């Protein structure tokens, strides 16, 4: 049981490191390539902007954004219950 907890802890740390990298440091994935960092800390603001401008940017891009957000945070729902025991 202790080995499982250690494995989950290590995998969770790796997941968090990758998540932080993509959220804050992966410049190739940014929409705003002006050189200035612009972070959005208001929940659902970017998602609502995507939905609002769906006809302009295309439904495919909105779908990829929404699915990407769900997939990016799915491991959090897996690791937290296993590590909180």
Secondary structure as UniProt FT lines:
FT   HELIX           2..20
FT   HELIX           21..25
FT   HELIX           27..29
FT   TURN            43..44
FT   HELIX           45..52
FT   HELIX           54..57
FT   HELIX           59..83
//
